[in-house]
Amino acid sequence: MEEVYGFDMTDGSGDFFALTADHLFAEIWNRPGLSDRDRRLLLIGLLTGTGGHDVLTIQVPAALSSGDLDAEALREAAIFLCHYAGWPAGSRLATLVEQSVAQQR
């Protein structure tokens, strides 16, 4: 989970967090067939299309800091998603990308 998100994570309370994190990050993110870059693109597209802006605020900076996606790739994803996920959702992503790029500098 720390590798995917790019910052230290602590366990949440109860079994839900541990079971979810163990399954998602130990198994799903490590399956063969897709690179982390592929997974990030899929996830960013899904989150943009479904209004998951809260998780996008974690995924976009993590994609930049891990090197899975650079600023240009994220900008192109935002342009592409504007036309498939809708202009408001794609515009929110574009704004988040620019904020994340500026913060990374």
N, C-alpha and C positions, 0 to 999 in steps of 0.2 A: 504494500500500500504506500509506503514511504517512497519507494522507487517511482511509482506511477504518479503520485501527487507532488513529489519533490520537496516535501518537508516532513519533519518528525510528527508521527501520529501516536497518540496514546489510546489505549483501549477505552471504549465507552462502558457504561455500566450494563450489567446483565449479559445474557447469552446472545442476544440479537446481534449486537455489534461484532462480537468475536466470530460468530458463525458466518455472518455476512462477509466480513473482511477476509476471513480465511478462505472461504469458497471463491469469492470474486477475484481476489488478488493473488492467491496462491495457485488457484486452478484455472480460472477463466482467462486471466491476463497472460498466463503462461502456456496456453495451449498452442500447438503448432499450427501453421497455416496462415497466420496473420502476424505482421510485425506490430510493435507498439505504435508505430506511426499510423498503420492501417486502423488499428483499434481506436486511436485518438480521433482520426478523421471521421470514422463511423459514429463515435460517441458525440463529437461536436456537432455533427449533422443532426443526429437524433435529438440532442438537447436543444438545439436551435429550433427545430421543427415542433417540439412539444412544449416549448416555453420553460425549459429547465435552466433558466439564467443563473440560479444560485450555484449549480454545479459547474456551469460554464466559467464562473469566476474562479473556480479552482482549476479546471482543465486547461483553459487557454494559457494562463501563466505557467502551468506545469509543462505544457507542450513546448513552450519557448525555452524554459530553463533546462529541460532534458535534451533539447536539440532535436526532438522528434519532428517538430514543425518550426520553420523560421517565420519571420514577419511576413515575407512575401507569400508563402503558402497559406498562412492564416488569412491574409487579406484576400487572396483569391477564393478561399473557402467562403468568406463572407459574401463576396460578390455572387458566387455561384448559388449560395443558399438563399440570397434575397429573391432569386427567381423561382425557387422551389419551395421554400418554407414561408415565403411572404416577405414583403418589404419591411414591415416593422420588426420582425424577428431577425432578419438579416442585418438590419441597421443596428439593432442592439448588439449583435455579435461584432459588427465592424467597429462600433464604439469601444467595446471591451477589448478588442484586439489592439486598437491604438493606445488605449490606456495601459495595457499590459506591456506593449513594446516600449512606451515611454518610461514606465516604471523599471523595466529591465535595464535600460541604459543608465 
